[in-house]
Amino acid sequence: MCQKTHAPLESYEVNRSTIAVLPEEIDGRMGSKIIEKDCVLYVSMKPIHIIDRSCRYFGSSYAGRKAGTYEAIKISHKPPIMVDPSNHIFLFPTLSSTRPQCGWISHVHVKDFKPTEFDDTSVTFSNGKTMELEVSFHSFENQVYRTAYLRTTFQDRMGSHIPKRQEFMLYPKEERTRMIYDFILRELGERY
């Protein structure tokens, strides 16, 4: 939901509509330009602070999500992170997160990317808009693939323990009851 105001927002949490969190100078200080599906917002927080706040909003911290990435896929330099597992929000940094020029891109919103004439990267997002980022094509491509690896690793882990409720709805009530009963017995059998 976009606000029609020229004043920067005080804070922001990444959500499913967030495409990118980019560094932007606002009133002489480093802040953030937020690109969402339907609008652009400005926030007076640095990108890394928005990322940390968003991770905390969804029950962890940036440091915790970084550690989780390392445990899952053994990446420690420019690691992608899972901000919110329930909404499948995965972001990757454009540079080292310690650098003030580092921006964050939502993996699910990257639809295409290609090198530019000067080895930057032209990215087309899910909203159809294209943006040129001052990141080498090779580095951007590597970040996209690392994030895909992280996503599939976590989604495989989460999917193997959670029954798909929608599948139960396709069957008559008696059969659903039996399937749920069988599922519970299997789960109990694995645990004990």
PyMOL commands that place a pseudoatom at each C-alpha (Angstrom):
pseudoatom trace, name=CA, resn=MET, resi=1, chain=A, elem=C, hetatm=0, pos=[0.000, 0.000, 0.000]
pseudoatom trace, name=CA, resn=CYS, resi=2, chain=A, elem=C, hetatm=0, pos=[1.614, 3.249, -1.129]
pseudoatom trace, name=CA, resn=GLN, resi=3, chain=A, elem=C, hetatm=0, pos=[1.306, 6.504, 0.686]
pseudoatom trace, name=CA, resn=LYS, resi=4, chain=A, elem=C, hetatm=0, pos=[1.081, 9.628, -1.413]
pseudoatom trace, name=CA, resn=THR, resi=5, chain=A, elem=C, hetatm=0, pos=[3.488, 11.731, 0.578]
pseudoatom trace, name=CA, resn=HIS, resi=6, chain=A, elem=C, hetatm=0, pos=[6.788, 13.378, -0.208]
pseudoatom trace, name=CA, resn=ALA, resi=7, chain=A, elem=C, hetatm=0, pos=[8.149, 12.970, 3.315]
pseudoatom trace, name=CA, resn=PRO, resi=8, chain=A, elem=C, hetatm=0, pos=[10.199, 9.804, 3.851]
pseudoatom trace, name=CA, resn=LEU, resi=9, chain=A, elem=C, hetatm=0, pos=[8.716, 7.112, 6.056]
pseudoatom trace, name=CA, resn=GLU, resi=10, chain=A, elem=C, hetatm=0, pos=[10.330, 6.533, 9.449]
pseudoatom trace, name=CA, resn=SER, resi=11, chain=A, elem=C, hetatm=0, pos=[10.366, 2.733, 9.142]
pseudoatom trace, name=CA, resn=TYR, resi=12, chain=A, elem=C, hetatm=0, pos=[9.431, -0.121, 6.829]
pseudoatom trace, name=CA, resn=GLU, resi=13, chain=A, elem=C, hetatm=0, pos=[9.120, -3.916, 6.872]
pseudoatom trace, name=CA, resn=VAL, resi=14, chain=A, elem=C, hetatm=0, pos=[9.810, -5.993, 3.783]
pseudoatom trace, name=CA, resn=ASN, resi=15, chain=A, elem=C, hetatm=0, pos=[6.677, -7.738, 2.488]
pseudoatom trace, name=CA, resn=ARG, resi=16, chain=A, elem=C, hetatm=0, pos=[5.536, -9.792, -0.512]
pseudoatom trace, name=CA, resn=SER, resi=17, chain=A, elem=C, hetatm=0, pos=[5.217, -6.634, -2.632]
pseudoatom trace, name=CA, resn=THR, resi=18, chain=A, elem=C, hetatm=0, pos=[8.795, -5.525, -1.945]
pseudoatom trace, name=CA, resn=ILE, resi=19, chain=A, elem=C, hetatm=0, pos=[10.952, -5.792, -5.060]
pseudoatom trace, name=CA, resn=ALA, resi=20, chain=A, elem=C, hetatm=0, pos=[14.101, -3.985, -3.895]
pseudoatom trace, name=CA, resn=VAL, resi=21, chain=A, elem=C, hetatm=0, pos=[15.538, -2.047, -0.967]
pseudoatom trace, name=CA, resn=LEU, resi=22, chain=A, elem=C, hetatm=0, pos=[18.198, 0.293, -2.368]
pseudoatom trace, name=CA, resn=PRO, resi=23, chain=A, elem=C, hetatm=0, pos=[20.460, 2.896, -0.757]
pseudoatom trace, name=CA, resn=GLU, resi=24, chain=A, elem=C, hetatm=0, pos=[19.354, 6.465, -1.409]
pseudoatom trace, name=CA, resn=GLU, resi=25, chain=A, elem=C, hetatm=0, pos=[20.516, 9.788, -0.024]
pseudoatom trace, name=CA, resn=ILE, resi=26, chain=A, elem=C, hetatm=0, pos=[17.574, 11.556, 1.628]
pseudoatom trace, name=CA, resn=ASP, resi=27, chain=A, elem=C, hetatm=0, pos=[18.012, 15.068, 3.043]
pseudoatom trace, name=CA, resn=GLY, resi=28, chain=A, elem=C, hetatm=0, pos=[21.801, 14.658, 3.162]
pseudoatom trace, name=CA, resn=ARG, resi=29, chain=A, elem=C, hetatm=0, pos=[21.675, 11.319, 5.004]
pseudoatom trace, name=CA, resn=MET, resi=30, chain=A, elem=C, hetatm=0, pos=[21.715, 7.720, 3.839]
pseudoatom trace, name=CA, resn=GLY, resi=31, chain=A, elem=C, hetatm=0, pos=[18.224, 6.261, 3.621]
pseudoatom trace, name=CA, resn=SER, resi=32, chain=A, elem=C, hetatm=0, pos=[16.448, 3.800, 1.366]
pseudoatom trace, name=CA, resn=LYS, resi=33, chain=A, elem=C, hetatm=0, pos=[14.452, 3.731, -1.825]
pseudoatom trace, name=CA, resn=ILE, resi=34, chain=A, elem=C, hetatm=0, pos=[11.897, 0.939, -1.658]
pseudoatom trace, name=CA, resn=ILE, resi=35, chain=A, elem=C, hetatm=0, pos=[10.585, -0.428, -4.927]
pseudoatom trace, name=CA, resn=GLU, resi=36, chain=A, elem=C, hetatm=0, pos=[7.280, -2.243, -4.557]
pseudoatom trace, name=CA, resn=LYS, resi=37, chain=A, elem=C, hetatm=0, pos=[5.101, -3.767, -7.279]
pseudoatom trace, name=CA, resn=ASP, resi=38, chain=A, elem=C, hetatm=0, pos=[2.980, -0.651, -7.697]
pseudoatom trace, name=CA, resn=CYS, resi=39, chain=A, elem=C, hetatm=0, pos=[4.978, 2.192, -6.178]
pseudoatom trace, name=CA, resn=VAL, resi=40, chain=A, elem=C, hetatm=0, pos=[8.237, 3.643, -4.902]
pseudoatom trace, name=CA, resn=LEU, resi=41, chain=A, elem=C, hetatm=0, pos=[8.677, 4.661, -1.267]
pseudoatom trace, name=CA, resn=TYR, resi=42, chain=A, elem=C, hetatm=0, pos=[11.461, 6.483, 0.546]
pseudoatom trace, name=CA, resn=VAL, resi=43, chain=A, elem=C, hetatm=0, pos=[12.456, 5.558, 4.074]
pseudoatom trace, name=CA, resn=SER, resi=44, chain=A, elem=C, hetatm=0, pos=[14.855, 7.369, 6.380]
pseudoatom trace, name=CA, resn=MET, resi=45, chain=A, elem=C, hetatm=0, pos=[16.444, 4.051, 7.490]
pseudoatom trace, name=CA, resn=LYS, resi=46, chain=A, elem=C, hetatm=0, pos=[19.533, 2.516, 5.844]
pseudoatom trace, name=CA, resn=PRO, resi=47, chain=A, elem=C, hetatm=0, pos=[18.861, -0.662, 3.826]
pseudoatom trace, name=CA, resn=ILE, resi=48, chain=A, elem=C, hetatm=0, pos=[20.645, -2.937, 6.318]
pseudoatom trace, name=CA, resn=HIS, resi=49, chain=A, elem=C, hetatm=0, pos=[18.520, -1.534, 9.151]
pseudoatom trace, name=CA, resn=ILE, resi=50, chain=A, elem=C, hetatm=0, pos=[15.348, -2.227, 7.159]
pseudoatom trace, name=CA, resn=ILE, resi=51, chain=A, elem=C, hetatm=0, pos=[16.539, -5.782, 6.522]
pseudoatom trace, name=CA, resn=ASP, resi=52, chain=A, elem=C, hetatm=0, pos=[17.328, -6.350, 10.205]
pseudoatom trace, name=CA, resn=ARG, resi=53, chain=A, elem=C, hetatm=0, pos=[14.006, -4.815, 11.287]
pseudoatom trace, name=CA, resn=SER, resi=54, chain=A, elem=C, hetatm=0, pos=[12.148, -7.023, 8.789]
pseudoatom trace, name=CA, resn=CYS, resi=55, chain=A, elem=C, hetatm=0, pos=[13.912, -10.166, 10.006]
pseudoatom trace, name=CA, resn=ARG, resi=56, chain=A, elem=C, hetatm=0, pos=[13.027, -9.219, 13.595]
pseudoatom trace, name=CA, resn=TYR, resi=57, chain=A, elem=C, hetatm=0, pos=[9.428, -8.543, 12.590]
pseudoatom trace, name=CA, resn=PHE, resi=58, chain=A, elem=C, hetatm=0, pos=[9.252, -12.125, 11.314]
pseudoatom trace, name=CA, resn=GLY, resi=59, chain=A, elem=C, hetatm=0, pos=[10.880, -13.618, 14.423]
pseudoatom trace, name=CA, resn=SER, resi=60, chain=A, elem=C, hetatm=0, pos=[14.647, -13.537, 13.962]
pseudoatom trace, name=CA, resn=SER, resi=61, chain=A, elem=C, hetatm=0, pos=[17.369, -10.985, 13.220]
pseudoatom trace, name=CA, resn=TYR, resi=62, chain=A, elem=C, hetatm=0, pos=[19.670, -10.340, 10.293]
pseudoatom trace, name=CA, resn=ALA, resi=63, chain=A, elem=C, hetatm=0, pos=[22.503, -12.074, 12.176]
pseudoatom trace, name=CA, resn=GLY, resi=64, chain=A, elem=C, hetatm=0, pos=[20.221, -15.034, 12.867]
pseudoatom trace, name=CA, resn=ARG, resi=65, chain=A, elem=C, hetatm=0, pos=[19.129, -15.306, 9.241]
pseudoatom trace, name=CA, resn=LYS, resi=66, chain=A, elem=C, hetatm=0, pos=[22.764, -15.100, 8.103]
pseudoatom trace, name=CA, resn=ALA, resi=67, chain=A, elem=C, hetatm=0, pos=[23.661, -17.918, 10.482]
pseudoatom trace, name=CA, resn=GLY, resi=68, chain=A, elem=C, hetatm=0, pos=[20.706, -19.922, 9.166]
pseudoatom trace, name=CA, resn=THR, resi=69, chain=A, elem=C, hetatm=0, pos=[21.913, -19.465, 5.601]
pseudoatom trace, name=CA, resn=TYR, resi=70, chain=A, elem=C, hetatm=0, pos=[25.371, -20.689, 6.572]
pseudoatom trace, name=CA, resn=GLU, resi=71, chain=A, elem=C, hetatm=0, pos=[23.942, -23.756, 8.319]
pseudoatom trace, name=CA, resn=ALA, resi=72, chain=A, elem=C, hetatm=0, pos=[21.758, -24.587, 5.318]
pseudoatom trace, name=CA, resn=ILE, resi=73, chain=A, elem=C, hetatm=0, pos=[24.043, -23.936, 2.338]
pseudoatom trace, name=CA, resn=LYS, resi=74, chain=A, elem=C, hetatm=0, pos=[27.476, -22.986, 3.758]
pseudoatom trace, name=CA, resn=ILE, resi=75, chain=A, elem=C, hetatm=0, pos=[27.595, -19.501, 2.231]
pseudoatom trace, name=CA, resn=SER, resi=76, chain=A, elem=C, hetatm=0, pos=[29.071, -16.739, 4.379]
pseudoatom trace, name=CA, resn=HIS, resi=77, chain=A, elem=C, hetatm=0, pos=[30.156, -14.052, 1.871]
pseudoatom trace, name=CA, resn=LYS, resi=78, chain=A, elem=C, hetatm=0, pos=[27.223, -11.962, 0.586]
pseudoatom trace, name=CA, resn=PRO, resi=79, chain=A, elem=C, hetatm=0, pos=[24.738, -14.559, 1.827]
pseudoatom trace, name=CA, resn=PRO, resi=80, chain=A, elem=C, hetatm=0, pos=[21.128, -14.475, 0.670]
pseudoatom trace, name=CA, resn=ILE, resi=81, chain=A, elem=C, hetatm=0, pos=[18.630, -14.573, 3.531]
pseudoatom trace, name=CA, resn=MET, resi=82, chain=A, elem=C, hetatm=0, pos=[15.159, -15.866, 4.219]
pseudoatom trace, name=CA, resn=VAL, resi=83, chain=A, elem=C, hetatm=0, pos=[13.320, -12.900, 5.736]
pseudoatom trace, name=CA, resn=ASP, resi=84, chain=A, elem=C, hetatm=0, pos=[9.972, -14.657, 6.186]
pseudoatom trace, name=CA, resn=PRO, resi=85, chain=A, elem=C, hetatm=0, pos=[9.589, -18.405, 5.693]
pseudoatom trace, name=CA, resn=SER, resi=86, chain=A, elem=C, hetatm=0, pos=[5.771, -18.430, 5.684]
pseudoatom trace, name=CA, resn=ASN, resi=87, chain=A, elem=C, hetatm=0, pos=[5.553, -15.915, 2.830]
pseudoatom trace, name=CA, resn=HIS, resi=88, chain=A, elem=C, hetatm=0, pos=[8.649, -17.233, 1.020]
pseudoatom trace, name=CA, resn=ILE, resi=89, chain=A, elem=C, hetatm=0, pos=[10.435, -13.867, 1.165]
pseudoatom trace, name=CA, resn=PHE, resi=90, chain=A, elem=C, hetatm=0, pos=[14.069, -14.382, 0.183]
pseudoatom trace, name=CA, resn=LEU, resi=91, chain=A, elem=C, hetatm=0, pos=[16.422, -11.459, -0.461]
pseudoatom trace, name=CA, resn=PHE, resi=92, chain=A, elem=C, hetatm=0, pos=[19.981, -11.209, -1.685]
pseudoatom trace, name=CA, resn=PRO, resi=93, chain=A, elem=C, hetatm=0, pos=[22.503, -8.374, -1.300]
pseudoatom trace, name=CA, resn=THR, resi=94, chain=A, elem=C, hetatm=0, pos=[23.985, -6.631, -4.319]
pseudoatom trace, name=CA, resn=LEU, resi=95, chain=A, elem=C, hetatm=0, pos=[27.309, -6.076, -2.505]
pseudoatom trace, name=CA, resn=SER, resi=96, chain=A, elem=C, hetatm=0, pos=[28.764, -6.961, 0.877]
pseudoatom trace, name=CA, resn=SER, resi=97, chain=A, elem=C, hetatm=0, pos=[26.198, -5.939, 3.493]
pseudoatom trace, name=CA, resn=THR, resi=98, chain=A, elem=C, hetatm=0, pos=[28.889, -3.933, 5.312]
pseudoatom trace, name=CA, resn=ARG, resi=99, chain=A, elem=C, hetatm=0, pos=[29.137, -1.496, 2.394]
pseudoatom trace, name=CA, resn=PRO, resi=100, chain=A, elem=C, hetatm=0, pos=[26.777, 1.494, 2.427]
pseudoatom trace, name=CA, resn=GLN, resi=101, chain=A, elem=C, hetatm=0, pos=[26.078, 1.034, -1.320]
pseudoatom trace, name=CA, resn=CYS, resi=102, chain=A, elem=C, hetatm=0, pos=[24.594, -2.437, -0.702]
pseudoatom trace, name=CA, resn=GLY, resi=103, chain=A, elem=C, hetatm=0, pos=[21.025, -2.920, -1.859]
pseudoatom trace, name=CA, resn=TRP, resi=104, chain=A, elem=C, hetatm=0, pos=[18.737, -5.905, -1.440]
pseudoatom trace, name=CA, resn=ILE, resi=105, chain=A, elem=C, hetatm=0, pos=[16.705, -7.628, -4.159]
pseudoatom trace, name=CA, resn=SER, resi=106, chain=A, elem=C, hetatm=0, pos=[13.705, -9.929, -3.699]
pseudoatom trace, name=CA, resn=HIS, resi=107, chain=A, elem=C, hetatm=0, pos=[14.451, -13.185, -5.497]
pseudoatom trace, name=CA, resn=VAL, resi=108, chain=A, elem=C, hetatm=0, pos=[10.847, -13.914, -6.445]
pseudoatom trace, name=CA, resn=HIS, resi=109, chain=A, elem=C, hetatm=0, pos=[10.513, -10.593, -8.294]
pseudoatom trace, name=CA, resn=VAL, resi=110, chain=A, elem=C, hetatm=0, pos=[13.551, -11.063, -10.601]
pseudoatom trace, name=CA, resn=LYS, resi=111, chain=A, elem=C, hetatm=0, pos=[12.118, -12.126, -13.959]
pseudoatom trace, name=CA, resn=ASP, resi=112, chain=A, elem=C, hetatm=0, pos=[15.123, -11.551, -16.231]
pseudoatom trace, name=CA, resn=PHE, resi=113, chain=A, elem=C, hetatm=0, pos=[18.614, -10.082, -16.109]
pseudoatom trace, name=CA, resn=LYS, resi=114, chain=A, elem=C, hetatm=0, pos=[21.321, -9.469, -18.671]
pseudoatom trace, name=CA, resn=PRO, resi=115, chain=A, elem=C, hetatm=0, pos=[24.686, -7.751, -18.907]
pseudoatom trace, name=CA, resn=THR, resi=116, chain=A, elem=C, hetatm=0, pos=[24.923, -4.163, -20.052]
pseudoatom trace, name=CA, resn=GLU, resi=117, chain=A, elem=C, hetatm=0, pos=[27.592, -2.747, -22.331]
pseudoatom trace, name=CA, resn=PHE, resi=118, chain=A, elem=C, hetatm=0, pos=[29.789, -1.844, -19.342]
pseudoatom trace, name=CA, resn=ASP, resi=119, chain=A, elem=C, hetatm=0, pos=[29.283, -5.116, -17.391]
pseudoatom trace, name=CA, resn=ASP, resi=120, chain=A, elem=C, hetatm=0, pos=[26.610, -3.783, -15.070]
pseudoatom trace, name=CA, resn=THR, resi=121, chain=A, elem=C, hetatm=0, pos=[23.329, -5.700, -14.892]
pseudoatom trace, name=CA, resn=SER, resi=122, chain=A, elem=C, hetatm=0, pos=[19.967, -4.820, -16.400]
pseudoatom trace, name=CA, resn=VAL, resi=123, chain=A, elem=C, hetatm=0, pos=[17.215, -6.437, -14.318]
pseudoatom trace, name=CA, resn=THR, resi=124, chain=A, elem=C, hetatm=0, pos=[13.574, -6.857, -15.304]
pseudoatom trace, name=CA, resn=PHE, resi=125, chain=A, elem=C, hetatm=0, pos=[11.254, -7.243, -12.344]
pseudoatom trace, name=CA, resn=SER, resi=126, chain=A, elem=C, hetatm=0, pos=[7.854, -8.899, -11.964]
pseudoatom trace, name=CA, resn=ASN, resi=127, chain=A, elem=C, hetatm=0, pos=[6.093, -5.549, -12.418]
pseudoatom trace, name=CA, resn=GLY, resi=128, chain=A, elem=C, hetatm=0, pos=[7.583, -5.281, -15.933]
pseudoatom trace, name=CA, resn=LYS, resi=129, chain=A, elem=C, hetatm=0, pos=[9.979, -2.460, -15.033]
pseudoatom trace, name=CA, resn=THR, resi=130, chain=A, elem=C, hetatm=0, pos=[13.665, -2.661, -15.860]
pseudoatom trace, name=CA, resn=MET, resi=131, chain=A, elem=C, hetatm=0, pos=[16.473, -1.173, -13.811]
pseudoatom trace, name=CA, resn=GLU, resi=132, chain=A, elem=C, hetatm=0, pos=[20.217, -1.028, -14.331]
pseudoatom trace, name=CA, resn=LEU, resi=133, chain=A, elem=C, hetatm=0, pos=[22.239, -1.949, -11.257]
pseudoatom trace, name=CA, resn=GLU, resi=134, chain=A, elem=C, hetatm=0, pos=[25.925, -1.189, -10.749]
pseudoatom trace, name=CA, resn=VAL, resi=135, chain=A, elem=C, hetatm=0, pos=[26.685, -4.845, -10.120]
pseudoatom trace, name=CA, resn=SER, resi=136, chain=A, elem=C, hetatm=0, pos=[28.626, -7.075, -12.484]
pseudoatom trace, name=CA, resn=PHE, resi=137, chain=A, elem=C, hetatm=0, pos=[26.498, -9.537, -14.410]
pseudoatom trace, name=CA, resn=HIS, resi=138, chain=A, elem=C, hetatm=0, pos=[28.509, -12.484, -13.080]
pseudoatom trace, name=CA, resn=SER, resi=139, chain=A, elem=C, hetatm=0, pos=[28.061, -11.362, -9.467]
pseudoatom trace, name=CA, resn=PHE, resi=140, chain=A, elem=C, hetatm=0, pos=[24.315, -10.761, -9.918]
pseudoatom trace, name=CA, resn=GLU, resi=141, chain=A, elem=C, hetatm=0, pos=[23.843, -14.116, -11.630]
pseudoatom trace, name=CA, resn=ASN, resi=142, chain=A, elem=C, hetatm=0, pos=[25.742, -15.829, -8.812]
pseudoatom trace, name=CA, resn=GLN, resi=143, chain=A, elem=C, hetatm=0, pos=[23.499, -14.156, -6.213]
pseudoatom trace, name=CA, resn=VAL, resi=144, chain=A, elem=C, hetatm=0, pos=[20.345, -15.231, -8.063]
pseudoatom trace, name=CA, resn=TYR, resi=145, chain=A, elem=C, hetatm=0, pos=[21.531, -18.860, -8.169]
pseudoatom trace, name=CA, resn=ARG, resi=146, chain=A, elem=C, hetatm=0, pos=[22.655, -18.872, -4.526]
pseudoatom trace, name=CA, resn=THR, resi=147, chain=A, elem=C, hetatm=0, pos=[19.256, -17.547, -3.471]
pseudoatom trace, name=CA, resn=ALA, resi=148, chain=A, elem=C, hetatm=0, pos=[17.486, -20.193, -5.556]
pseudoatom trace, name=CA, resn=TYR, resi=149, chain=A, elem=C, hetatm=0, pos=[19.594, -22.828, -3.790]
pseudoatom trace, name=CA, resn=LEU, resi=150, chain=A, elem=C, hetatm=0, pos=[18.656, -21.381, -0.387]
pseudoatom trace, name=CA, resn=ARG, resi=151, chain=A, elem=C, hetatm=0, pos=[14.953, -21.225, -1.321]
pseudoatom trace, name=CA, resn=THR, resi=152, chain=A, elem=C, hetatm=0, pos=[14.788, -24.817, -2.507]
pseudoatom trace, name=CA, resn=THR, resi=153, chain=A, elem=C, hetatm=0, pos=[16.746, -26.054, 0.515]
pseudoatom trace, name=CA, resn=PHE, resi=154, chain=A, elem=C, hetatm=0, pos=[14.393, -24.361, 2.990]
pseudoatom trace, name=CA, resn=GLN, resi=155, chain=A, elem=C, hetatm=0, pos=[11.242, -25.152, 1.041]
pseudoatom trace, name=CA, resn=ASP, resi=156, chain=A, elem=C, hetatm=0, pos=[12.230, -28.822, 0.834]
pseudoatom trace, name=CA, resn=ARG, resi=157, chain=A, elem=C, hetatm=0, pos=[12.837, -28.872, 4.586]
pseudoatom trace, name=CA, resn=MET, resi=158, chain=A, elem=C, hetatm=0, pos=[9.564, -27.156, 5.406]
pseudoatom trace, name=CA, resn=GLY, resi=159, chain=A, elem=C, hetatm=0, pos=[7.511, -29.083, 2.859]
pseudoatom trace, name=CA, resn=SER, resi=160, chain=A, elem=C, hetatm=0, pos=[8.609, -32.507, 4.054]
pseudoatom trace, name=CA, resn=HIS, resi=161, chain=A, elem=C, hetatm=0, pos=[7.111, -31.990, 7.530]
pseudoatom trace, name=CA, resn=ILE, resi=162, chain=A, elem=C, hetatm=0, pos=[3.907, -30.096, 6.790]
pseudoatom trace, name=CA, resn=PRO, resi=163, chain=A, elem=C, hetatm=0, pos=[0.835, -31.761, 5.285]
pseudoatom trace, name=CA, resn=LYS, resi=164, chain=A, elem=C, hetatm=0, pos=[-0.703, -29.866, 2.423]
pseudoatom trace, name=CA, resn=ARG, resi=165, chain=A, elem=C, hetatm=0, pos=[-4.139, -29.008, 3.779]
pseudoatom trace, name=CA, resn=GLN, resi=166, chain=A, elem=C, hetatm=0, pos=[-5.481, -28.290, 0.322]
pseudoatom trace, name=CA, resn=GLU, resi=167, chain=A, elem=C, hetatm=0, pos=[-4.876, -31.896, -0.717]
pseudoatom trace, name=CA, resn=PHE, resi=168, chain=A, elem=C, hetatm=0, pos=[-7.247, -33.105, 1.997]
pseudoatom trace, name=CA, resn=MET, resi=169, chain=A, elem=C, hetatm=0, pos=[-10.030, -30.894, 0.665]
pseudoatom trace, name=CA, resn=LEU, resi=170, chain=A, elem=C, hetatm=0, pos=[-10.169, -32.818, -2.624]
pseudoatom trace, name=CA, resn=TYR, resi=171, chain=A, elem=C, hetatm=0, pos=[-11.533, -35.952, -0.962]
pseudoatom trace, name=CA, resn=PRO, resi=172, chain=A, elem=C, hetatm=0, pos=[-14.878, -36.846, 0.670]
pseudoatom trace, name=CA, resn=LYS, resi=173, chain=A, elem=C, hetatm=0, pos=[-15.119, -36.224, 4.426]
pseudoatom trace, name=CA, resn=GLU, resi=174, chain=A, elem=C, hetatm=0, pos=[-14.689, -39.912, 5.405]
pseudoatom trace, name=CA, resn=GLU, resi=175, chain=A, elem=C, hetatm=0, pos=[-11.559, -40.264, 3.301]
pseudoatom trace, name=CA, resn=ARG, resi=176, chain=A, elem=C, hetatm=0, pos=[-10.145, -36.963, 4.615]
pseudoatom trace, name=CA, resn=THR, resi=177, chain=A, elem=C, hetatm=0, pos=[-10.608, -38.222, 8.166]
pseudoatom trace, name=CA, resn=ARG, resi=178, chain=A, elem=C, hetatm=0, pos=[-8.774, -41.455, 7.333]
pseudoatom trace, name=CA, resn=MET, resi=179, chain=A, elem=C, hetatm=0, pos=[-5.946, -39.548, 5.604]
pseudoatom trace, name=CA, resn=ILE, resi=180, chain=A, elem=C, hetatm=0, pos=[-5.508, -37.232, 8.584]
pseudoatom trace, name=CA, resn=TYR, resi=181, chain=A, elem=C, hetatm=0, pos=[-5.560, -40.209, 10.955]
pseudoatom trace, name=CA, resn=ASP, resi=182, chain=A, elem=C, hetatm=0, pos=[-2.920, -42.010, 8.829]
pseudoatom trace, name=CA, resn=PHE, resi=183, chain=A, elem=C, hetatm=0, pos=[-0.797, -38.865, 8.726]
pseudoatom trace, name=CA, resn=ILE, resi=184, chain=A, elem=C, hetatm=0, pos=[-0.899, -38.518, 12.527]
pseudoatom trace, name=CA, resn=LEU, resi=185, chain=A, elem=C, hetatm=0, pos=[0.069, -42.169, 12.978]
pseudoatom trace, name=CA, resn=ARG, resi=186, chain=A, elem=C, hetatm=0, pos=[3.000, -41.762, 10.560]
pseudoatom trace, name=CA, resn=GLU, resi=187, chain=A, elem=C, hetatm=0, pos=[4.184, -38.646, 12.396]
pseudoatom trace, name=CA, resn=LEU, resi=188, chain=A, elem=C, hetatm=0, pos=[3.949, -40.353, 15.770]
pseudoatom trace, name=CA, resn=GLY, resi=189, chain=A, elem=C, hetatm=0, pos=[5.756, -43.398, 14.398]
pseudoatom trace, name=CA, resn=GLU, resi=190, chain=A, elem=C, hetatm=0, pos=[8.653, -41.241, 13.159]
pseudoatom trace, name=CA, resn=ARG, resi=191, chain=A, elem=C, hetatm=0, pos=[8.997, -39.464, 16.490]
pseudoatom trace, name=CA, resn=TYR, resi=192, chain=A, elem=C, hetatm=0, pos=[8.778, -42.456, 18.853]
for i in range(1, 192): cmd.bond("trace and resi %d" % i, "trace and resi %d" % (i + 1))
show_as sticks, trace
zoom trace
